[in-house]
Amino acid sequence: FQFDQCRLSARHSFDLDCNWKIAMEANTEVYHVPNIHPTTVAPLLDHRRNVNTLYANGHGRMVAPPPRVDQTKNADSTRSVGAQAEIATVSEIARTCIQSYGMFPNWVSQLTEFVLAPLLFWPNGINKCRLECWTIAPDWGDGEGPDYWTVNSGERLCDILLEDTEFGTQIQKSMECPGFKGVPLSYQEARIYHWNQNADRMIGLNNIPADLAVQQVIGEEWVYPNDPRVSALD
């Protein structure tokens, strides 16, 4: 992706009324796409065929291919967001799929052949956070560069991020309800669980009350380059 050949094109921040993990985790799984993004992301991404890769120390990656048949959306126009140049060395997967990288603890980024688009989530209290939206792109020359995440130079979040964040306040209230006891996670949320396991390890497993700790159920056999699914194909 030639990070060293790209430059900052846009950077804006927004305050959200929810815990930072609520906001970040909404961008760390993909099964919500058909319901939350029916007209913006769903035409570009097949959430049923996504693949999660878990890296050491809480990092992770998601790759989701486009639908097998797509007649409703111009994927190129959505991916380029006005970029004037592309990263020539980007490979086929990044050009044909949606991929998102999570860097522990608070970075989630889409990477395309046109832009590198990190989202950073910062705690600002137990029920508030700040979302930083970055767009990094290959040199576009003079004038205004691309902005992947906002409209009118930070006037508001783009439609996709508005959809991702609009329920944060309600989710926060639900989690504060005494009836909330937690949520079991599925494969689609493997990156979230992997993150929480590593957060507990960083704090120290002996320093966390049992009722607040996550079970260490994802073993090294699932951490790259290991993957038990590969041997199952033989």
C-alpha positions in Angstrom: 0.0 0.0 0.0 3.0 2.3 -0.1 2.2 4.2 3.1 5.4 6.2 2.6 4.2 7.4 -0.8 0.8 8.7 0.5 -0.1 11.9 2.2 -2.8 13.1 4.6 -5.9 14.3 2.7 -8.5 14.8 5.4 -8.7 14.5 9.2 -11.8 15.3 11.2 -13.2 14.3 14.6 -16.7 13.9 16.0 -18.0 13.3 19.5 -20.3 10.4 20.1 -22.6 9.6 23.0 -21.5 6.0 23.7 -18.5 4.1 25.0 -15.6 4.0 22.6 -15.8 0.2 22.4 -19.5 0.3 21.2 -18.5 2.6 18.4 -15.4 0.6 17.4 -17.0 -2.8 17.6 -19.7 -1.5 15.2 -16.9 -1.3 12.7 -15.3 -4.6 13.5 -18.0 -7.0 12.3 -19.9 -7.2 9.0 -23.2 -9.1 9.6 -25.0 -5.8 10.3 -24.5 -4.6 6.7 -27.9 -5.8 5.2 -29.9 -4.1 8.0 -27.8 -1.0 8.7 -26.4 -0.3 5.2 -29.1 -1.7 2.8 -28.4 0.9 0.1 -24.8 2.1 0.8 -22.6 -1.0 1.6 -24.8 -4.0 1.0 -24.7 -3.8 -2.8 -20.8 -3.9 -2.6 -20.2 -6.6 0.0 -21.4 -10.2 0.6 -21.4 -10.4 4.4 -22.0 -14.2 4.3 -18.6 -14.9 2.7 -16.3 -12.7 4.8 -13.1 -14.2 6.2 -11.6 -13.1 9.5 -7.9 -13.4 10.1 -6.6 -13.0 13.6 -3.0 -11.7 14.2 -0.9 -11.8 17.3 -1.5 -9.2 20.1 -5.1 -8.4 19.2 -4.8 -7.2 15.6 -7.1 -8.6 12.9 -8.3 -8.4 9.4 -11.6 -8.9 7.6 -12.0 -9.6 3.9 -15.4 -9.6 2.3 -16.0 -10.2 -1.4 -18.5 -8.4 -3.5 -21.9 -10.0 -4.2 -21.8 -12.6 -6.9 -24.2 -10.5 -8.9 -24.3 -6.7 -8.5 -26.4 -4.6 -10.8 -27.4 -1.9 -8.3 -24.2 0.0 -7.4 -21.1 1.3 -9.1 -18.4 -0.1 -6.8 -15.6 1.9 -8.4 -17.2 5.3 -7.7 -17.8 4.4 -4.1 -14.3 3.1 -3.5 -12.5 6.0 -5.2 -14.4 8.9 -3.4 -12.9 11.5 -5.7 -9.3 10.2 -5.6 -7.1 11.5 -8.5 -4.5 8.7 -8.3 -4.3 5.1 -7.2 -1.7 2.9 -5.5 -0.4 0.9 -8.4 1.1 -1.9 -6.3 -2.2 -2.8 -4.6 -3.0 -6.5 -5.3 -6.2 -8.2 -6.6 -7.8 -8.8 -3.2 -7.8 -5.2 -2.2 -9.1 -4.2 -5.6 -12.0 -6.6 -5.7 -13.0 -7.0 -2.0 -13.7 -4.8 0.9 -11.0 -5.3 3.5 -10.7 -3.8 7.0 -7.7 -4.0 9.3 -7.9 -3.6 13.1 -4.8 -2.5 14.9 -4.9 -3.0 18.7 -6.2 -1.1 20.5 -8.2 1.6 18.7 -7.5 1.7 15.0 -9.9 0.3 12.3 -9.0 1.0 8.7 -10.3 0.2 5.3 -7.5 0.0 2.7 -8.3 0.3 -1.1 -6.3 1.0 -4.2 -7.4 4.7 -3.9 -7.3 5.6 -0.2 -6.1 4.4 3.2 -8.9 5.3 5.6 -8.2 4.9 9.3 -10.8 5.4 12.0 -9.5 6.0 15.5 -11.7 5.7 18.6 -10.8 7.5 21.8 -12.5 7.2 25.2 -13.9 10.5 26.5 -15.7 9.2 29.6 -17.4 5.9 30.2 -20.4 6.8 28.0 -18.8 9.1 25.5 -16.0 8.9 22.9 -14.3 10.8 20.1 -14.1 9.4 16.6 -11.3 10.5 14.4 -11.7 10.0 10.6 -8.6 10.0 8.4 -8.2 9.8 4.7 -4.7 9.2 3.4 -4.1 9.0 -0.4 -1.4 8.9 -3.0 -0.3 12.4 -4.2 -3.2 14.1 -6.0 -1.2 17.2 -6.9 -2.7 20.6 -6.1 -6.2 21.3 -4.9 -8.5 19.4 -2.5 -7.8 15.8 -2.0 -10.3 12.9 -1.4 -12.3 12.6 1.8 -13.5 9.0 2.5 -15.5 9.6 5.7 -17.0 13.1 5.7 -19.1 15.5 3.7 -18.1 19.1 2.9 -14.7 18.9 4.6 -15.9 17.6 7.9 -19.3 19.3 8.0 -20.8 15.9 8.9 -20.1 12.2 8.7 -20.7 10.4 5.4 -23.9 8.4 5.1 -22.1 5.1 5.8 -20.6 6.3 9.1 -23.9 8.0 10.1 -25.5 4.6 9.7 -22.8 3.0 11.8 -23.0 5.5 14.6 -26.7 6.4 14.8 -27.7 3.7 17.3 -24.7 4.2 19.6 -26.6 6.2 22.2 -29.4 3.6 22.3 -26.9 0.7 22.6 -25.2 2.6 25.4 -28.5 2.9 27.3 -29.2 -0.8 26.7 -25.8 -1.8 28.2 -26.5 0.3 31.2 -29.8 -1.5 31.9 -29.5 -3.9 34.9 -31.1 -6.6 32.7 -28.2 -6.7 30.3 -25.9 -9.7 31.1 -23.8 -9.8 28.0 -24.0 -11.1 24.5 -22.7 -14.4 23.0 -20.5 -13.8 20.0 -20.3 -15.7 16.7 -17.6 -16.2 14.1 -18.7 -12.9 12.5 -17.5 -11.2 15.7 -14.3 -13.2 16.1 -12.2 -10.1 15.8 -14.1 -8.5 18.6 -13.6 -11.5 20.9 -9.9 -11.7 19.9 -9.5 -8.1 20.8 -11.1 -8.6 24.2 -8.9 -11.6 25.0 -5.8 -9.6 24.3 -7.0 -6.6 26.3 -7.5 -8.8 29.3 -4.0 -10.3 28.8 -2.5 -6.8 28.6 -4.2 -5.8 31.8 -3.2 -9.1 33.4 -5.6 -12.0 33.7 -5.1 -12.1 37.5 -6.0 -8.4 37.8 -9.5 -8.8 36.3 -12.5 -9.9 38.4 -13.9 -13.1 37.1 -17.3 -11.6 36.2 -15.6 -9.0 34.0 -13.1 -11.3 32.2 -13.7 -13.0 28.9 -12.9 -16.7 28.6 -9.6 -17.3 26.8 -11.2 -19.6 24.2 -9.5 -18.6 21.0 -6.1 -20.4 21.1 -2.9 -20.0 19.1 -4.3 -22.5 16.5 -6.5 -19.6 15.2 -3.7 -16.9 15.2 -2.0 -16.3 11.8 -0.3 -18.1 10.2 -2.2 -20.9 11.8 -5.8 -21.7 10.7 -7.4 -25.1 11.4 -9.8 -24.6 8.5 -7.0 -25.0 6.0 -6.3 -28.6 7.2 -10.0 -29.3 7.2 -10.0 -28.8 3.4 -7.6 -31.6 2.8 
